[in-house]
Amino acid sequence: MFRTIRTKFAVGFFVIFCVSFLLLNQIIAGIIASGNRKIITDDLIGLKNNSGVYVRQAFLINHYASDEIYFAQMAEEMVGDLRHATSNAVSTYSSAGELLYASDKAAFSGGTADDLRHAVGGETAYSVSYEHGTAAVLYAYPVVVDGKKVGILRFAKDYSPLYEQSRRILDSLYYIALAVFAAAFLFAYLLSRHVTVPIVKLTKASSQVTDGDLDVNLAIRRRDEVGRLADNFNTMIGKIRGQIATIESDRDRLKALHAQRKQFFDNVTHELKTPLTSIIGYAEMIRSNGTDDPAFFAKGMDHIVQESRRLHELVVHLLEQSNPRAEPRADELERLDAARLLRDVCESMAFKAERYGKAIACAADDGLFVEGDADQLRQLFINLIDNAIKYGDAGTKIDVQAEREAGTVRCRIGSIGEPIGDAQLARIFEPFYRGEAGSGETGSVGLGLSISRAIVGRHAGTIQIQSGGSIGRLTTVRVELPFAEERGMFGR
């Protein structure tokens, strides 16, 4: 039937190309589909882990029982926070699958509910719907706290860009292969030998890519269809390498975020130690002395109640460190005696100073009035004196002074210890920064001075640290706050 070599070659090439084209299209489509599934699965696993940490943190911080009642009560707040954190539509359901709250009900009304049914049965599942060029994923998993299922979280995430990119890649490969087929079919007989060598190179490079080797570059300098195919292949490999680099960058960013979150919780532990030490110390002394000394008993109980209340405020303050806070309003301030507050802090910190083998000498003039928040200023003084206790030499005295100079109230806290270098002083107020000086207490990750600077800034004051140099082993912290006249600096 086919008597000429040209005809045989053309027909044979046509058959071979068609079969090869279909196989290549199916293989690439399968690889891309598998890659899309892996990307979606990894992304959803990360989403589940991050949202699970948030839920467990909410239960832990508020000390609620791990039950469905609290999960339902916090549903709206949880949906709002997760919607803001993940930029996805979020909904919460009871363990039986009843909707509690949704950020966008329309996002969960379409598609199938297979994922929700699996979640009700205790499984994690997602479903993908692709209609009119839009790819939507509904992802649901049961929320388990302390081994008990308390509800269901469900996310609606748009993966249209991912599927659109896959479609463009498939279309590009389809049209490129089609163009090469047309040229090869018309000039198969004359160009067969000329085309064979670059096709072999392209086949070898494709095999390397299939084996996972993306360090491939086809050096084919031609202006015909084969040359364009090689250029497109190199471009495709470059884009794949770029996508992998992006994925690795996102992975590293998530790791850094996890490390920062761990540092934050370590720091919460550190910041809670100071009031807890004071509470435990007074409680032990009250237990030893009983009610034989009514004055000491009343004083100790006052300190325990005061420090217990401050624990709640301290936790809230630490959790808000990542968000900028506005300046205090005038109606939130009061005219208070900073000297009395400073003396009270020195007295309450004396127990911890004794435990570290140090003493506190406090000299504060009367009438050092400032406009401010008593709880925040108390926290400021506690942070600074606590640092002096921890980082000062044993057997030394911590010198605390406060006086009025011109229109300011100046507080000075001095301690003898290892000097702080200039490089450390330049970064000492940065959150989570720790210097090289050792501490007798573990767990500190360097948030105390960052908090102190924020408090001073909110009260329109300044804070400075001087160490080493001409003053030797002395480290001095100076805080200046505006003095409040009798009418108040804000006109009250």
URQUI-V570316 format. One record per helix or strand of 3 or more residues. SS is the DSSP state (hx for helix, st for strand). FROM is the first residue (numbers start at 0). TO is the last residue. If there is no record, write none. Layout:
# URQUI-V570316
ss=[SS SS]
from=[FROM FROM]
to=[TO TO]
This chain:
# URQUI-V570316
ss=[hx hx hx st st hx hx st st st hx hx hx hx hx st hx st st hx st st hx hx st hx st]
from=[4 67 74 88 98 104 113 124 133 147 159 187 224 293 329 333 337 358 368 373 396 407 421 447 461 468 473]
to=[61 72 85 92 101 108 119 130 144 157 185 209 288 318 331 336 354 363 371 390 404 416 426 457 466 470 481]
